[in-house]
Amino acid sequence: MPAPQTYCTLADLEAVWNPLALLESVDDDGNASLSPAEEALVAQAIERAAGKMHAYLLLRYDLADLVDNAWCRDCNAVLAAYFLATRTGNTAPNGLYFEYSRFLTDL
């Protein structure tokens, strides 16, 4: 099964969330750099966030029309960052939680 259409990249996540906090959220080996397995965690979070978006967007849009949509890029990045922030049971930072909630409301 192919990966779902996504709208953002690691750089987009770093634009919406502190890059050091992002790294800490996936740096399971503690070496302060992204290993291939940790890069996969980021990719999975991006795909999971896009899947959540699609549950709402498919009701109103043809996904092909949204490929380069800036709102979708930002939404995908914020949702993915939230999923990474909370993946080990931690609470997301307040600002990130606020943005996550706002995007879910908009969806």
DRENGU-864422 format. One record per atom (N, C-alpha, C): residue in three letters; y negated, x negated, z negated; residue number from 1. Coordinates in nm, 4 decimals, always signed. Layout:
DRENGU-864422
+-------+----------+----------+----------+-------+
: sevex :       py :       px :       pz : lotor :
+-------+----------+----------+----------+-------+
:   ALA :        Y :        X :        Z :   NUM :
...
+-------+----------+----------+----------+-------+
end
This chain:
DRENGU-864422
+-------+----------+----------+----------+-------+
: sevex :       py :       px :       pz : lotor :
+-------+----------+----------+----------+-------+
:   MET :  +0.1183 :  -0.0845 :  +0.0000 :     1 :
:   MET :  +0.0000 :  +0.0000 :  +0.0000 :     1 :
:   MET :  -0.1240 :  -0.0886 :  +0.0000 :     1 :
:   PRO :  -0.2162 :  -0.0678 :  +0.0929 :     2 :
:   PRO :  -0.3363 :  -0.1510 :  +0.0977 :     2 :
:   PRO :  -0.4287 :  -0.1243 :  -0.0209 :     2 :
:   ALA :  -0.5071 :  -0.2250 :  -0.0540 :     3 :
:   ALA :  -0.6049 :  -0.2102 :  -0.1625 :     3 :
:   ALA :  -0.7098 :  -0.1076 :  -0.1203 :     3 :
:   PRO :  -0.7631 :  -0.0334 :  -0.2161 :     4 :
:   PRO :  -0.8665 :  +0.0652 :  -0.1812 :     4 :
:   PRO :  -0.9937 :  -0.0042 :  -0.1323 :     4 :
:   GLN :  -1.0706 :  +0.0681 :  -0.0552 :     5 :
:   GLN :  -1.2011 :  +0.0189 :  -0.0116 :     5 :
:   GLN :  -1.2843 :  -0.0098 :  -0.1353 :     5 :
:   THR :  -1.3437 :  -0.1266 :  -0.1403 :     6 :
:   THR :  -1.4334 :  -0.1623 :  -0.2509 :     6 :
:   THR :  -1.5728 :  -0.1865 :  -0.1952 :     6 :
:   TYR :  -1.6694 :  -0.1956 :  -0.2840 :     7 :
:   TYR :  -1.8093 :  -0.2026 :  -0.2432 :     7 :
:   TYR :  -1.8826 :  -0.3250 :  -0.2978 :     7 :
:   CYS :  -1.8179 :  -0.4027 :  -0.3839 :     8 :
:   CYS :  -1.8883 :  -0.5138 :  -0.4472 :     8 :
:   CYS :  -1.8022 :  -0.6389 :  -0.4521 :     8 :
:   THR :  -1.8653 :  -0.7469 :  -0.4926 :     9 :
:   THR :  -1.8010 :  -0.8770 :  -0.5060 :     9 :
:   THR :  -1.8248 :  -0.9301 :  -0.6475 :     9 :
:   LEU :  -1.7650 :  -1.0436 :  -0.6766 :    10 :
:   LEU :  -1.7890 :  -1.1102 :  -0.8047 :    10 :
:   LEU :  -1.9381 :  -1.1363 :  -0.8234 :    10 :
:   ALA :  -2.0062 :  -1.1773 :  -0.7182 :    11 :
:   ALA :  -2.1510 :  -1.2031 :  -0.7282 :    11 :
:   ALA :  -2.2277 :  -1.0769 :  -0.7670 :    11 :
:   ASP :  -2.1835 :  -0.9626 :  -0.7172 :    12 :
:   ASP :  -2.2492 :  -0.8367 :  -0.7549 :    12 :
:   ASP :  -2.2264 :  -0.8046 :  -0.9022 :    12 :
:   LEU :  -2.1066 :  -0.8355 :  -0.9542 :    13 :
:   LEU :  -2.0810 :  -0.8156 :  -1.0970 :    13 :
:   LEU :  -2.1721 :  -0.9055 :  -1.1789 :    13 :
:   GLU :  -2.1887 :  -1.0294 :  -1.1336 :    14 :
:   GLU :  -2.2743 :  -1.1233 :  -1.2051 :    14 :
:   GLU :  -2.4211 :  -1.0810 :  -1.2001 :    14 :
:   ALA :  -2.4578 :  -0.9999 :  -1.1023 :    15 :
:   ALA :  -2.5958 :  -0.9494 :  -1.0936 :    15 :
:   ALA :  -2.6217 :  -0.8362 :  -1.1920 :    15 :
:   VAL :  -2.5160 :  -0.7651 :  -1.2334 :    16 :
:   VAL :  -2.5351 :  -0.6523 :  -1.3251 :    16 :
:   VAL :  -2.4932 :  -0.6844 :  -1.4684 :    16 :
:   TRP :  -2.4248 :  -0.7971 :  -1.4883 :    17 :
:   TRP :  -2.3781 :  -0.8350 :  -1.6214 :    17 :
:   TRP :  -2.3890 :  -0.9858 :  -1.6343 :    17 :
:   ASN :  -2.4245 :  -1.0320 :  -1.7489 :    18 :
:   ASN :  -2.4404 :  -1.1749 :  -1.7747 :    18 :
:   ASN :  -2.3172 :  -1.2515 :  -1.7247 :    18 :
:   PRO :  -2.3364 :  -1.3482 :  -1.6350 :    19 :
:   PRO :  -2.2222 :  -1.4224 :  -1.5808 :    19 :
:   PRO :  -2.1349 :  -1.4903 :  -1.6872 :    19 :
:   LEU :  -2.1970 :  -1.5379 :  -1.7945 :    20 :
:   LEU :  -2.1177 :  -1.6007 :  -1.9014 :    20 :
:   LEU :  -2.0325 :  -1.4975 :  -1.9749 :    20 :
:   ALA :  -2.0870 :  -1.3802 :  -1.9986 :    21 :
:   ALA :  -2.0095 :  -1.2743 :  -2.0629 :    21 :
:   ALA :  -1.8968 :  -1.2288 :  -1.9714 :    21 :
:   LEU :  -1.9244 :  -1.2219 :  -1.8424 :    22 :
:   LEU :  -1.8208 :  -1.1867 :  -1.7458 :    22 :
:   LEU :  -1.7076 :  -1.2886 :  -1.7494 :    22 :
:   LEU :  -1.7428 :  -1.4161 :  -1.7461 :    23 :
:   LEU :  -1.6411 :  -1.5213 :  -1.7531 :    23 :
:   LEU :  -1.5604 :  -1.5110 :  -1.8822 :    23 :
:   GLU :  -1.6280 :  -1.4925 :  -1.9939 :    24 :
:   GLU :  -1.5579 :  -1.4804 :  -2.1222 :    24 :
:   GLU :  -1.4613 :  -1.3624 :  -2.1242 :    24 :
:   SER :  -1.4936 :  -1.2567 :  -2.0516 :    25 :
:   SER :  -1.4083 :  -1.1373 :  -2.0528 :    25 :
:   SER :  -1.2741 :  -1.1596 :  -1.9850 :    25 :
:   VAL :  -1.2652 :  -1.2596 :  -1.8981 :    26 :
:   VAL :  -1.1399 :  -1.2854 :  -1.8253 :    26 :
:   VAL :  -1.0840 :  -1.4250 :  -1.8478 :    26 :
:   ASP :  -1.1544 :  -1.5093 :  -1.9203 :    27 :
:   ASP :  -1.1129 :  -1.6496 :  -1.9382 :    27 :
:   ASP :  -0.9998 :  -1.6599 :  -2.0399 :    27 :
:   ASP :  -0.8843 :  -1.6096 :  -2.0015 :    28 :
:   ASP :  -0.7712 :  -1.6047 :  -2.0939 :    28 :
:   ASP :  -0.7162 :  -1.7423 :  -2.1301 :    28 :
:   ASP :  -0.7340 :  -1.8413 :  -2.0423 :    29 :
:   ASP :  -0.6846 :  -1.9749 :  -2.0742 :    29 :
:   ASP :  -0.7900 :  -2.0606 :  -2.1444 :    29 :
:   GLY :  -0.9115 :  -2.0083 :  -2.1583 :    30 :
:   GLY :  -1.0160 :  -2.0751 :  -2.2348 :    30 :
:   GLY :  -1.0714 :  -2.2020 :  -2.1735 :    30 :
:   ASN :  -1.0571 :  -2.2195 :  -2.0414 :    31 :
:   ASN :  -1.1048 :  -2.3436 :  -1.9814 :    31 :
:   ASN :  -1.2439 :  -2.3320 :  -1.9186 :    31 :
:   ALA :  -1.3113 :  -2.2202 :  -1.9391 :    32 :
:   ALA :  -1.4487 :  -2.1968 :  -1.8922 :    32 :
:   ALA :  -1.4626 :  -2.1965 :  -1.7402 :    32 :
:   SER :  -1.3545 :  -2.1676 :  -1.6705 :    33 :
:   SER :  -1.3614 :  -2.1486 :  -1.5255 :    33 :
:   SER :  -1.2570 :  -2.0450 :  -1.4860 :    33 :
:   LEU :  -1.2761 :  -1.9855 :  -1.3705 :    34 :
:   LEU :  -1.1849 :  -1.8805 :  -1.3255 :    34 :
:   LEU :  -1.0628 :  -1.9401 :  -1.2568 :    34 :
:   SER :  -0.9472 :  -1.9143 :  -1.3124 :    35 :
:   SER :  -0.8213 :  -1.9521 :  -1.2475 :    35 :
:   SER :  -0.7875 :  -1.8431 :  -1.1456 :    35 :
:   PRO :  -0.6919 :  -1.8667 :  -1.0586 :    36 :
:   PRO :  -0.6514 :  -1.7615 :  -0.9652 :    36 :
:   PRO :  -0.6081 :  -1.6330 :  -1.0367 :    36 :
:   ALA :  -0.5390 :  -1.6448 :  -1.1481 :    37 :
:   ALA :  -0.4961 :  -1.5256 :  -1.2226 :    37 :
:   ALA :  -0.6167 :  -1.4508 :  -1.2789 :    37 :
:   GLU :  -0.7182 :  -1.5237 :  -1.3237 :    38 :
:   GLU :  -0.8385 :  -1.4604 :  -1.3778 :    38 :
:   GLU :  -0.9235 :  -1.3998 :  -1.2666 :    38 :
:   GLU :  -0.9258 :  -1.4637 :  -1.1499 :    39 :
:   GLU :  -0.9929 :  -1.4049 :  -1.0342 :    39 :
:   GLU :  -0.9238 :  -1.2742 :  -0.9960 :    39 :
:   ALA :  -0.7923 :  -1.2707 :  -1.0110 :    40 :
:   ALA :  -0.7164 :  -1.1484 :  -0.9816 :    40 :
:   ALA :  -0.7554 :  -1.0363 :  -1.0779 :    40 :
:   LEU :  -0.7842 :  -1.0703 :  -1.2038 :    41 :
:   LEU :  -0.8300 :  -0.9685 :  -1.2995 :    41 :
:   LEU :  -0.9617 :  -0.9063 :  -1.2547 :    41 :
:   VAL :  -1.0503 :  -0.9896 :  -1.2030 :    42 :
:   VAL :  -1.1786 :  -0.9393 :  -1.1530 :    42 :
:   VAL :  -1.1541 :  -0.8481 :  -1.0327 :    42 :
:   ALA :  -1.0699 :  -0.8936 :  -0.9402 :    43 :
:   ALA :  -1.0395 :  -0.8127 :  -0.8215 :    43 :
:   ALA :  -0.9761 :  -0.6794 :  -0.8601 :    43 :
:   GLN :  -0.8882 :  -0.6812 :  -0.9592 :    44 :
:   GLN :  -0.8236 :  -0.5571 :  -1.0047 :    44 :
:   GLN :  -0.9254 :  -0.4624 :  -1.0670 :    44 :
:   ALA :  -1.0199 :  -0.5169 :  -1.1419 :    45 :
:   ALA :  -1.1240 :  -0.4324 :  -1.2026 :    45 :
:   ALA :  -1.2116 :  -0.3699 :  -1.0944 :    45 :
:   ILE :  -1.2441 :  -0.4470 :  -0.9916 :    46 :
:   ILE :  -1.3244 :  -0.3949 :  -0.8809 :    46 :
:   ILE :  -1.2476 :  -0.2829 :  -0.8103 :    46 :
:   GLU :  -1.1190 :  -0.3044 :  -0.7858 :    47 :
:   GLU :  -1.0368 :  -0.2022 :  -0.7203 :    47 :
:   GLU :  -1.0214 :  -0.0778 :  -0.8081 :    47 :
:   ARG :  -1.0020 :  -0.0983 :  -0.9376 :    48 :
:   ARG :  -0.9889 :  +0.0161 :  -1.0292 :    48 :
:   ARG :  -1.1175 :  +0.0985 :  -1.0306 :    48 :
:   ALA :  -1.2313 :  +0.0298 :  -1.0344 :    49 :
:   ALA :  -1.3602 :  +0.0988 :  -1.0343 :    49 :
:   ALA :  -1.3805 :  +0.1745 :  -0.9037 :    49 :
:   ALA :  -1.3445 :  +0.1135 :  -0.7922 :    50 :
:   ALA :  -1.3572 :  +0.1814 :  -0.6633 :    50 :
:   ALA :  -1.2659 :  +0.3037 :  -0.6587 :    50 :
:   GLY :  -1.1479 :  +0.2929 :  -0.7134 :    51 :
:   GLY :  -1.0571 :  +0.4070 :  -0.7180 :    51 :
:   GLY :  -1.1156 :  +0.5222 :  -0.7974 :    51 :
:   LYS :  -1.1793 :  +0.4899 :  -0.9090 :    52 :
:   LYS :  -1.2447 :  +0.5943 :  -0.9891 :    52 :
:   LYS :  -1.3582 :  +0.6587 :  -0.9098 :    52 :
:   MET :  -1.4344 :  +0.5775 :  -0.8400 :    53 :
:   MET :  -1.5421 :  +0.6297 :  -0.7575 :    53 :
:   MET :  -1.4874 :  +0.7219 :  -0.6487 :    53 :
:   HIS :  -1.3793 :  +0.6803 :  -0.5855 :    54 :
:   HIS :  -1.3223 :  +0.7587 :  -0.4757 :    54 :
:   HIS :  -1.2772 :  +0.8972 :  -0.5215 :    54 :
:   ALA :  -1.2329 :  +0.9083 :  -0.6446 :    55 :
:   ALA :  -1.1904 :  +1.0384 :  -0.6960 :    55 :
:   ALA :  -1.3041 :  +1.1402 :  -0.6859 :    55 :
:   TYR :  -1.4264 :  +1.0939 :  -0.6979 :    56 :
:   TYR :  -1.5433 :  +1.1814 :  -0.6895 :    56 :
:   TYR :  -1.6014 :  +1.1836 :  -0.5475 :    56 :
:   LEU :  -1.6117 :  +1.0663 :  -0.4856 :    57 :
:   LEU :  -1.6793 :  +1.0561 :  -0.3572 :    57 :
:   LEU :  -1.6046 :  +1.1254 :  -0.2442 :    57 :
:   LEU :  -1.4717 :  +1.1237 :  -0.2493 :    58 :
:   LEU :  -1.3923 :  +1.1853 :  -0.1434 :    58 :
:   LEU :  -1.4158 :  +1.3357 :  -0.1317 :    58 :
:   LEU :  -1.4654 :  +1.3968 :  -0.2376 :    59 :
:   LEU :  -1.4937 :  +1.5396 :  -0.2350 :    59 :
:   LEU :  -1.6141 :  +1.5732 :  -0.1472 :    59 :
:   ARG :  -1.7023 :  +1.4729 :  -0.1257 :    60 :
:   ARG :  -1.8281 :  +1.5007 :  -0.0555 :    60 :
:   ARG :  -1.8557 :  +1.4113 :  +0.0645 :    60 :
:   TYR :  -1.7867 :  +1.2979 :  +0.0726 :    61 :
:   TYR :  -1.8237 :  +1.1994 :  +0.1746 :    61 :
:   TYR :  -1.7008 :  +1.1458 :  +0.2481 :    61 :
:   ASP :  -1.7263 :  +1.0960 :  +0.3673 :    62 :
:   ASP :  -1.6292 :  +1.0158 :  +0.4396 :    62 :
:   ASP :  -1.6520 :  +0.8727 :  +0.3906 :    62 :
:   LEU :  -1.5517 :  +0.8111 :  +0.3324 :    63 :
:   LEU :  -1.5690 :  +0.6785 :  +0.2717 :    63 :
:   LEU :  -1.6178 :  +0.5748 :  +0.3720 :    63 :
:   ALA :  -1.5836 :  +0.5900 :  +0.4975 :    64 :
:   ALA :  -1.6294 :  +0.4953 :  +0.5996 :    64 :
:   ALA :  -1.7820 :  +0.4936 :  +0.6089 :    64 :
:   ASP :  -1.8459 :  +0.6034 :  +0.5737 :    65 :
:   ASP :  -1.9921 :  +0.6108 :  +0.5778 :    65 :
:   ASP :  -2.0577 :  +0.5387 :  +0.4604 :    65 :
:   LEU :  -1.9796 :  +0.4991 :  +0.3620 :    66 :
:   LEU :  -2.0346 :  +0.4397 :  +0.2392 :    66 :
:   LEU :  -2.0152 :  +0.2888 :  +0.2290 :    66 :
:   VAL :  -1.9575 :  +0.2278 :  +0.3304 :    67 :
:   VAL :  -1.9193 :  +0.0863 :  +0.3242 :    67 :
:   VAL :  -2.0339 :  -0.0045 :  +0.2795 :    67 :
:   ASP :  -2.1510 :  +0.0097 :  +0.3357 :    68 :
:   ASP :  -2.2644 :  -0.0781 :  +0.3028 :    68 :
:   ASP :  -2.3688 :  -0.0099 :  +0.2157 :    68 :
:   ASN :  -2.3280 :  +0.0894 :  +0.1402 :    69 :
:   ASN :  -2.4201 :  +0.1668 :  +0.0581 :    69 :
:   ASN :  -2.4543 :  +0.0892 :  -0.0694 :    69 :
:   ALA :  -2.5829 :  +0.0675 :  -0.0937 :    70 :
:   ALA :  -2.6284 :  -0.0102 :  -0.2097 :    70 :
:   ALA :  -2.5937 :  +0.0598 :  -0.3415 :    70 :
:   TRP :  -2.6056 :  +0.1926 :  -0.3453 :    71 :
:   TRP :  -2.5711 :  +0.2646 :  -0.4680 :    71 :
:   TRP :  -2.4229 :  +0.2457 :  -0.4993 :    71 :
:   CYS :  -2.3381 :  +0.2553 :  -0.3983 :    72 :
:   CYS :  -2.1941 :  +0.2353 :  -0.4198 :    72 :
:   CYS :  -2.1658 :  +0.0929 :  -0.4670 :    72 :
:   ARG :  -2.2367 :  -0.0052 :  -0.4112 :    73 :
:   ARG :  -2.2196 :  -0.1442 :  -0.4541 :    73 :
:   ARG :  -2.2503 :  -0.1583 :  -0.6031 :    73 :
:   ASP :  -2.3647 :  -0.1043 :  -0.6438 :    74 :
:   ASP :  -2.4060 :  -0.1165 :  -0.7832 :    74 :
:   ASP :  -2.3136 :  -0.0388 :  -0.8763 :    74 :
:   CYS :  -2.2751 :  +0.0809 :  -0.8345 :    75 :
:   CYS :  -2.1826 :  +0.1616 :  -0.9146 :    75 :
:   CYS :  -2.0502 :  +0.0886 :  -0.9315 :    75 :
:   ASN :  -1.9962 :  +0.0355 :  -0.8226 :    76 :
:   ASN :  -1.8685 :  -0.0365 :  -0.8278 :    76 :
:   ASN :  -1.8796 :  -0.1564 :  -0.9216 :    76 :
:   ALA :  -1.9902 :  -0.2286 :  -0.9124 :    77 :
:   ALA :  -2.0099 :  -0.3467 :  -0.9968 :    77 :
:   ALA :  -2.0195 :  -0.3094 :  -1.1444 :    77 :
:   VAL :  -2.0953 :  -0.2061 :  -1.1759 :    78 :
:   VAL :  -2.1121 :  -0.1665 :  -1.3159 :    78 :
:   VAL :  -1.9807 :  -0.1140 :  -1.3737 :    78 :
:   LEU :  -1.9107 :  -0.0297 :  -1.3006 :    79 :
:   LEU :  -1.7832 :  +0.0221 :  -1.3499 :    79 :
:   LEU :  -1.6832 :  -0.0914 :  -1.3701 :    79 :
:   ALA :  -1.6759 :  -0.1838 :  -1.2748 :    80 :
:   ALA :  -1.5837 :  -0.2967 :  -1.2873 :    80 :
:   ALA :  -1.6213 :  -0.3854 :  -1.4069 :    80 :
:   ALA :  -1.7497 :  -0.4113 :  -1.4238 :    81 :
:   ALA :  -1.7944 :  -0.4925 :  -1.5379 :    81 :
:   ALA :  -1.7577 :  -0.4240 :  -1.6693 :    81 :
:   TYR :  -1.7761 :  -0.2939 :  -1.6765 :    82 :
:   TYR :  -1.7386 :  -0.2191 :  -1.7967 :    82 :
:   TYR :  -1.5885 :  -0.2320 :  -1.8231 :    82 :
:   PHE :  -1.5077 :  -0.2177 :  -1.7202 :    83 :
:   PHE :  -1.3626 :  -0.2294 :  -1.7376 :    83 :
:   PHE :  -1.3250 :  -0.3688 :  -1.7872 :    83 :
:   LEU :  -1.3923 :  -0.4722 :  -1.7371 :    84 :
:   LEU :  -1.3637 :  -0.6082 :  -1.7834 :    84 :
:   LEU :  -1.4112 :  -0.6281 :  -1.9272 :    84 :
:   ALA :  -1.5267 :  -0.5736 :  -1.9601 :    85 :
:   ALA :  -1.5812 :  -0.5881 :  -2.0958 :    85 :
:   ALA :  -1.4899 :  -0.5258 :  -2.1997 :    85 :
:   THR :  -1.4207 :  -0.4200 :  -2.1623 :    86 :
:   THR :  -1.3386 :  -0.3449 :  -2.2585 :    86 :
:   THR :  -1.1888 :  -0.3703 :  -2.2425 :    86 :
:   ARG :  -1.1487 :  -0.4619 :  -2.1556 :    87 :
:   ARG :  -1.0069 :  -0.4776 :  -2.1230 :    87 :
:   ARG :  -0.9213 :  -0.5254 :  -2.2395 :    87 :
:   THR :  -0.9786 :  -0.5945 :  -2.3357 :    88 :
:   THR :  -0.8997 :  -0.6415 :  -2.4503 :    88 :
:   THR :  -0.9295 :  -0.5622 :  -2.5773 :    88 :
:   GLY :  -0.9876 :  -0.4434 :  -2.5600 :    89 :
:   GLY :  -1.0167 :  -0.3583 :  -2.6744 :    89 :
:   GLY :  -1.1544 :  -0.3784 :  -2.7337 :    89 :
:   ASN :  -1.2334 :  -0.4678 :  -2.6746 :    90 :
:   ASN :  -1.3700 :  -0.4885 :  -2.7217 :    90 :
:   ASN :  -1.4589 :  -0.3721 :  -2.6792 :    90 :
:   THR :  -1.5699 :  -0.3598 :  -2.7467 :    91 :
:   THR :  -1.6702 :  -0.2609 :  -2.7105 :    91 :
:   THR :  -1.7640 :  -0.3237 :  -2.6078 :    91 :
:   ALA :  -1.8007 :  -0.2471 :  -2.5074 :    92 :
:   ALA :  -1.8957 :  -0.2974 :  -2.4077 :    92 :
:   ALA :  -2.0342 :  -0.3106 :  -2.4700 :    92 :
:   PRO :  -2.1133 :  -0.4072 :  -2.4227 :    93 :
:   PRO :  -2.2524 :  -0.4157 :  -2.4692 :    93 :
:   PRO :  -2.3248 :  -0.2840 :  -2.4413 :    93 :
:   ASN :  -2.4201 :  -0.2498 :  -2.5259 :    94 :
:   ASN :  -2.4906 :  -0.1219 :  -2.5142 :    94 :
:   ASN :  -2.5509 :  -0.0984 :  -2.3764 :    94 :
:   GLY :  -2.6161 :  -0.1985 :  -2.3210 :    95 :
:   GLY :  -2.6781 :  -0.1822 :  -2.1897 :    95 :
:   GLY :  -2.5764 :  -0.1538 :  -2.0812 :    95 :
:   LEU :  -2.4646 :  -0.2226 :  -2.0866 :    96 :
:   LEU :  -2.3593 :  -0.2007 :  -1.9881 :    96 :
:   LEU :  -2.2971 :  -0.0629 :  -2.0073 :    96 :
:   TYR :  -2.2766 :  -0.0236 :  -2.1313 :    97 :
:   TYR :  -2.2226 :  +0.1103 :  -2.1576 :    97 :
:   TYR :  -2.3178 :  +0.2181 :  -2.1059 :    97 :
:   PHE :  -2.4482 :  +0.1990 :  -2.1272 :    98 :
:   PHE :  -2.5475 :  +0.2957 :  -2.0792 :    98 :
:   PHE :  -2.5400 :  +0.3084 :  -1.9276 :    98 :
:   GLU :  -2.5360 :  +0.1959 :  -1.8565 :    99 :
:   GLU :  -2.5292 :  +0.1984 :  -1.7103 :    99 :
:   GLU :  -2.3990 :  +0.2629 :  -1.6626 :    99 :
:   TYR :  -2.2877 :  +0.2302 :  -1.7271 :   100 :
:   TYR :  -2.1582 :  +0.2895 :  -1.6938 :   100 :
:   TYR :  -2.1657 :  +0.4421 :  -1.7074 :   100 :
:   SER :  -2.2190 :  +0.4881 :  -1.8184 :   101 :
:   SER :  -2.2313 :  +0.6322 :  -1.8428 :   101 :
:   SER :  -2.3215 :  +0.6984 :  -1.7406 :   101 :
:   ARG :  -2.4294 :  +0.6328 :  -1.7053 :   102 :
:   ARG :  -2.5239 :  +0.6863 :  -1.6067 :   102 :
:   ARG :  -2.4575 :  +0.7008 :  -1.4699 :   102 :
:   PHE :  -2.3831 :  +0.5989 :  -1.4287 :   103 :
:   PHE :  -2.3165 :  +0.6078 :  -1.2997 :   103 :
:   PHE :  -2.2081 :  +0.7158 :  -1.2996 :   103 :
:   LEU :  -2.1354 :  +0.7285 :  -1.4091 :   104 :
:   LEU :  -2.0336 :  +0.8354 :  -1.4153 :   104 :
:   LEU :  -2.0984 :  +0.9730 :  -1.4048 :   104 :
:   THR :  -2.2110 :  +0.9897 :  -1.4686 :   105 :
:   THR :  -2.2841 :  +1.1165 :  -1.4604 :   105 :
:   THR :  -2.3282 :  +1.1432 :  -1.3163 :   105 :
:   ASP :  -2.3777 :  +1.0398 :  -1.2499 :   106 :
:   ASP :  -2.4217 :  +1.0541 :  -1.1111 :   106 :
:   ASP :  -2.3055 :  +1.0879 :  -1.0177 :   106 :
:   LEU :  -2.1883 :  +1.0328 :  -1.0474 :   107 :
:   LEU :  -2.0719 :  +1.0629 :  -0.9629 :   107 :
:   LEU :  -2.0373 :  +1.2100 :  -0.9730 :   107 :
+-------+----------+----------+----------+-------+
end
